[in-house]
């Protein structure tokens, strides 16, 4: 998949079949839509082109709302879209100027002039342009004038995709990781760099890597608690456990993301880890002593290994 991030350097596509959206999460509903995009492009001998935006449009047009937490960073979206056979990903910088473009100009100057589309695949209720005045009917009218085809996405599929995005966010925030993963079609993932911690885990036999989460201002993190995870590092994947929270038994002051890699002994400071969140084991708890915490972590380890390898 080729990625294009400069609107001034968009190449000429062959029989471009286009769809537009944020596709946050690239979940099961999104993948059905993308499958349609790729199939139509193949049928007309063209190239599939997915247009997305960065930052997320809501961060520009609705900055007064609560901070938007995303399921996938731009880099994660790129990786997952490439695996689905999309030929081209075009990332448009979403600015106030772009948001203020009139709908007719969006069609003429943006879609037609820059992409020369053979086909545009879009939802019937999709809105675009200043004030969201552009709609499917406007595209149909423009298609006759400019000579492209408009295909409507299945309405039920689009509703399911929208529901899934919302439900996945709700599930993660409630700690319902199993449900979120079912809707995603894969284990929820994030990455981070290992930064120095207080190293108290070493004193009870469970050394942890304290993670500075990539894109932490935008990335949605699951509810606090203890999780079964798989951790990618150095071309290998390790079973492990993760604690999200304030470590009430130790200090309870600062929110941290900590992972413990099973059967690993080495220095991870400054290294990048990829974490796949497989299941939530329990709530974060305050124990009466470090010895009681150690006993619980031993139980957690056994439960996690049984879960990951059942």
Secondary structure, 3 states (H helix, E strand, C coil): CEEECCHHHCCCCCCEEEEECCCCCCCHHHHHHHHHHHHHHHHCCCCEEEEEEECCHHHHHCCCCCCCCECCCHHHHHHHHHHCCCCEEEEEECCHHHHCCCHHHHHHHHHHHHHCEEEEEECCCCCECHHHCECHHHHHHHHHHHCCEEEECCHHHHHHHHHHHHHHHHHHHCCCHHHHHHHHCCCEEEEEEEECCCCHHHHHCCCCEEEEECCCCCECCCCCEEEEEEEEECCEEEEEEEEEECCCCCCCCCCEEEEEECCCCCCCCCCEEEEEEEEEEECCCCCCCHHHHHHHHHHHHHHHHHHHCC
